[in-house]
Amino acid sequence: MSPNKYHYQKSFRYPSFTVYLNSEFADVENSKGDCIFYFTRPVTLPTDHELYVGIQSFDFPNTTYNITSANNKIDIDVNDAGANTRTITEGIYTITTLITELNDNVLNTDSITAAYDTDTSKITFTHGTLEFDFDSTSTAFIPLGFAEGSTYSSIGLSLTSSQPVDLSGTKNIYISSQLPLDNMHFLSSAHGRNSNILQKVQVNVDSNSMLFWGMQKPFKNRCLEKHLNYLHIRLYGDDASTIFNPDLNWSLALEFDIYEPVFDETKTRKREK
């Protein structure tokens, strides 16, 4: 079809439709962040029709841990005797409960204490008699208030975090599907490639709160699929490369619009004249 003779409009034969999903009722649950839903009535479009999809709403219980296996290790070297790995128990922490965990169950083995300064939002770590290092291999630097990738050494038996403590946990959730889209992402080492991310949702509620997200301005992604008989929904964390697994069920509403080509008689008549 010549682009000069045709334009696209919403289809009357294939009207828009909405798919409502709840992870509790997924046909296949690889995890809470990786679910498959099969359609009882597949949708098949003619090759000259265009499919657009957008997320209408997303309800998510923010009960996920801000300390996980990915950020709970401290490699401590006291008096250059060799590093030992200390582990923070996974969970949802406030600064108060984190300081308690550090002093009672993590740093006490090395005779180190932690104290939080509410004015600077930093933690000061102190040993009674010996100097110590937090090695660069530690994974807990961000929640403890250090930049990653460096080794930090005490001076005068004391070490204060280099930046404010960050217990925010996951800041964004990226919702993706198996549907081929025109999008690209630059969120991981695979940056620049075609992406099937449908939507980025900012986690702007506290832990143990419910996140209710809705699209403020109508927006849909052009989908290259012509036959739709299932949806494979995956939730990703901030780097868009690791599956993000909530503890409780989430719900999602996706809206689909179908466009069909329409013969443009006005343009054709003008060309003929």
C-alpha positions in Angstrom: 0.0 0.0 0.0 1.3 3.4 -1.0 1.7 5.7 2.0 0.4 8.6 -0.1 -3.0 6.9 -0.6 -3.6 5.4 2.8 -3.7 6.5 6.4 -4.3 4.6 9.6 -7.2 4.9 12.0 -8.5 2.8 14.9 -10.1 -0.3 13.6 -13.9 -0.9 13.8 -13.6 -4.6 12.9 -10.9 -5.1 15.7 -11.9 -2.8 18.6 -9.6 -1.8 21.4 -9.5 -4.2 24.4 -8.0 -4.3 27.9 -6.3 -7.3 29.5 -6.4 -7.4 33.3 -3.7 -9.5 35.0 -3.1 -10.7 38.5 0.1 -12.6 39.4 -1.9 -14.8 41.8 -3.8 -16.3 38.8 -0.9 -16.7 36.3 -1.0 -19.9 34.3 2.8 -20.3 34.8 4.6 -18.6 37.7 8.3 -18.9 37.4 8.5 -16.4 40.2 6.3 -13.5 41.3 8.4 -11.4 38.9 8.1 -13.8 36.0 4.6 -14.9 35.0 2.9 -16.2 31.9 -0.8 -15.8 31.1 -2.5 -17.7 28.3 -5.4 -16.3 26.3 -8.6 -18.5 25.8 -9.4 -16.4 22.8 -6.3 -15.5 20.7 -6.1 -12.3 18.7 -4.9 -12.5 15.1 -4.5 -9.4 12.9 -4.2 -9.0 9.1 -0.6 -8.2 8.1 -1.4 -4.6 7.2 -2.9 -3.8 10.6 -0.9 -2.2 13.5 -1.1 -3.2 17.1 -0.3 -0.7 19.9 -0.1 -1.6 23.6 0.2 0.5 26.8 0.0 0.0 30.5 -3.1 1.5 32.0 -2.4 0.7 35.7 -0.1 -1.2 37.9 -0.8 -2.1 41.6 2.2 -3.3 43.6 2.7 -4.1 47.3 6.1 -2.6 48.2 7.1 -5.3 50.7 10.3 -6.1 49.0 13.6 -6.2 51.0 15.9 -3.2 50.9 18.7 -5.5 52.1 19.0 -8.6 50.0 21.6 -11.1 49.0 22.9 -8.6 46.4 23.8 -5.9 49.0 24.3 -7.5 52.4 28.1 -8.4 52.6 30.8 -6.5 54.4 34.4 -7.7 54.0 36.2 -6.5 57.1 40.0 -6.7 57.6 41.0 -5.9 61.2 44.7 -5.0 61.8 45.7 -6.4 58.4 44.9 -9.9 59.6 43.0 -10.8 56.4 39.4 -10.0 55.4 36.4 -11.8 56.9 32.9 -11.6 55.3 30.1 -10.5 57.6 26.5 -10.8 56.4 23.5 -8.6 57.2 20.3 -10.7 57.4 18.0 -10.0 54.5 15.0 -7.9 55.3 13.3 -4.5 55.3 15.3 -2.1 57.4 14.9 1.4 58.8 18.1 3.1 60.0 17.2 2.2 63.6 16.8 -1.5 62.9 19.9 -1.5 60.6 22.1 0.0 63.4 20.7 -2.6 65.8 21.4 -5.5 63.4 25.0 -4.2 62.7 25.9 -3.9 66.4 24.2 -7.1 67.7 24.7 -9.6 64.8 27.2 -8.3 62.3 30.1 -6.1 63.5 30.2 -7.4 67.1 32.3 -10.4 66.0 35.1 -7.9 65.0 34.5 -5.6 68.1 33.3 -2.8 65.9 30.4 -0.6 66.8 28.2 1.6 64.5 26.5 4.9 65.3 24.2 7.0 63.1 24.4 10.7 62.9 20.9 12.2 62.1 22.5 15.5 61.0 24.7 14.0 58.3 22.7 10.8 57.6 26.0 8.9 57.9 27.3 6.0 60.0 30.5 6.1 62.0 32.2 2.8 62.7 34.6 2.5 65.6 37.0 -0.2 66.9 38.2 0.0 70.5 41.9 -0.8 69.9 42.7 -1.6 66.3 42.6 -0.1 62.8 40.4 -1.8 60.2 39.4 -1.8 56.6 36.2 -2.3 54.7 37.4 -4.0 51.5 36.3 -3.0 48.0 34.7 -6.5 47.5 31.9 -5.6 50.0 28.4 -5.5 48.5 26.7 -3.5 51.3 28.4 -0.2 50.6 25.4 1.7 49.2 23.0 1.0 52.2 25.9 1.7 54.6 26.8 5.1 52.9 29.9 4.3 50.9 30.6 4.6 47.1 31.2 1.2 45.6 34.6 0.0 44.2 37.0 1.3 46.8 38.5 0.1 50.1 37.9 2.3 53.1 40.3 2.4 56.0 39.8 3.7 59.5 41.9 6.6 60.9 42.3 6.8 64.6 40.2 3.6 65.1 37.2 5.3 63.4 35.6 5.3 59.9 32.7 7.4 58.8 30.7 6.7 55.7 31.5 8.9 52.7 27.9 9.6 51.7 24.5 9.5 53.2 23.0 6.1 54.0 20.7 4.8 51.2 18.0 2.4 52.3 15.6 3.1 49.5 16.1 -0.3 47.9 14.7 -0.6 44.4 13.9 2.8 43.0 12.3 1.7 39.7 10.4 -1.3 38.3 10.6 -2.0 34.6 7.7 -4.0 33.2 8.4 -6.0 30.1 6.7 -8.7 28.0 7.6 -11.0 25.1 6.0 -8.5 22.6 8.5 -7.1 20.1 8.6 -3.3 20.4 10.5 -0.4 18.8 12.0 0.7 22.1 15.7 0.7 23.1 17.3 0.7 26.5 20.6 1.9 28.0 20.2 0.3 31.4 22.7 -2.5 31.4 25.7 -3.8 29.5 23.3 -4.8 26.7 22.5 -1.2 26.2 21.3 0.1 22.8 19.5 -3.0 21.8 15.9 -3.4 21.0 13.9 -3.6 24.2 10.6 -5.1 25.1 10.2 -2.9 28.2 6.7 -1.6 28.2 6.9 0.9 31.1 9.2 2.2 33.8 7.3 2.7 37.2 8.9 4.8 39.9 8.7 3.2 43.4 7.8 6.4 45.3 6.2 4.8 48.4 7.7 3.6 51.6 8.4 -0.1 52.4 5.3 -2.0 53.5 3.1 0.4 51.5 0.9 -0.2 48.4 2.0 1.4 45.1 -0.9 2.5 42.9 0.4 3.6 39.5 -1.7 4.9 36.6 -0.7 6.4 33.3 -1.0 10.2 33.5 -0.9 10.8 29.7 -2.1 8.2 27.2 0.9 6.5 25.6 1.2 3.2 23.7 4.0 1.3 22.2 3.9 0.0 18.6 4.0 -3.8 18.7 5.3 -5.8 15.8 3.3 -8.9 16.8 0.3 -9.9 14.6 -0.8 -13.0 16.6 -1.4 -12.7 20.3 -2.2 -15.8 22.4 -0.3 -15.2 25.6 1.5 -12.6 27.7 4.8 -13.2 29.4 5.2 -10.5 32.0 8.6 -9.9 33.7 9.4 -7.3 36.3 13.0 -6.0 36.4 14.9 -3.9 39.0 17.0 -0.8 38.4 19.5 -2.3 36.1 16.8 -3.9 33.9 18.8 -7.1 33.8 17.8 -8.9 37.0 14.4 -10.3 37.6 12.7 -8.4 40.4 10.7 -10.7 42.7 8.1 -9.1 44.9 6.9 -11.1 47.9 3.2 -10.6 47.3 0.9 -10.5 44.2 0.6 -7.6 41.8 -2.0 -6.6 39.3 -1.7 -5.0 35.9 -4.0 -3.6 33.2 -2.8 -3.4 29.6 -4.8 -1.7 26.9 -4.5 -2.7 23.2 -5.4 -0.5 20.2 -5.6 -1.8 16.7 -5.2 0.4 13.7 -6.3 -0.4 10.1 -5.3 1.2 6.8 -8.0 3.5 5.2 -8.0 4.5 1.6 -7.5 8.3 1.3 -9.8 9.4 -1.5 -9.0 13.1 -1.1 -5.3 12.7 -1.8 -5.9 10.4 -4.7 -8.3 12.8 -6.3 -5.8 15.7 -6.0 -3.1 13.7 -7.6 -5.4 12.7 -10.5 -6.2 16.4 -11.1 
